[in-house]
Amino acid sequence: MLQLADAQDFIIICMPKNDYSLRYNEVIYEVMEAIVHNQKVNDHFVKETLEKVPYYQSIYRV
């Protein structure tokens, strides 16, 4: 799954096992900040992301 995600430029967040010093909400906050910053730099960010959705839906039947 990681190879497929990498090939498609899809991000998977893997949290460390049994390490409670890093909280999921902190990671999500940092990721969302990066996305917002990227949206300011890349005007086509949302369009490019949405174009990938049908591909993943067909593979995983979401």
matplotlib code that plots the C-alpha trace (Angstrom):
import matplotlib.pyplot as plt

x = [0.0, 2.9, 4.4, 1.1, 0.6, 4.1, 3.6, 0.4, 1.9, -0.7, 0.3, -0.2, 0.5, 2.1, 2.2, 4.9, 3.8, 3.6, 4.9, 2.4, 4.6, 3.3, -0.4, -2.4, -4.1, -0.8, 0.3, -3.0, -2.6, 0.9, -0.3, -3.2, -0.9, 1.3, -1.7, -3.0, 0.5, 0.7, -2.7, -1.4, 1.6, -0.1, -3.4, -4.3, -3.9, -7.6, -8.2, -5.2, -6.3, -9.9, -8.8, -7.1, -10.3, -12.0, -8.9, -8.7, -12.5, -12.2, -9.3, -10.7, -14.4, -15.0]
y = [0.0, 2.4, 1.8, 2.6, 5.7, 6.9, 6.2, 8.3, 11.1, 10.2, 10.8, 8.2, 9.3, 6.5, 7.1, 5.5, 2.5, 2.9, 6.4, 8.6, 11.8, 12.6, 13.1, 12.5, 15.9, 17.7, 15.9, 16.7, 20.3, 20.5, 18.8, 21.1, 24.1, 22.8, 22.2, 25.7, 27.1, 25.0, 26.3, 29.8, 28.9, 26.4, 27.8, 24.3, 22.3, 21.6, 20.8, 18.4, 16.7, 16.2, 14.8, 11.9, 11.0, 8.8, 6.7, 5.9, 5.3, 2.7, 0.9, 0.8, 1.1, 3.9]
z = [0.0, 0.8, -2.7, -4.4, -2.3, -3.1, -6.8, -6.8, -4.6, -1.9, 1.7, 4.4, 8.0, 10.0, 13.7, 15.8, 17.7, 21.5, 21.4, 23.1, 23.0, 19.6, 19.3, 16.2, 16.4, 16.5, 13.3, 11.6, 12.6, 11.1, 7.9, 7.5, 8.0, 5.2, 2.9, 3.5, 2.8, -0.4, -1.5, -1.3, -3.5, -5.8, -7.2, -8.7, -5.4, -4.8, -8.5, -8.6, -5.4, -6.5, -9.8, -7.9, -6.0, -8.6, -9.1, -5.4, -5.2, -8.0, -6.3, -2.7, -3.6, -1.2]

ax = plt.figure().add_subplot(projection="3d")
ax.plot(x, y, z, "-o")
ax.set_aspect("equal")
plt.show()
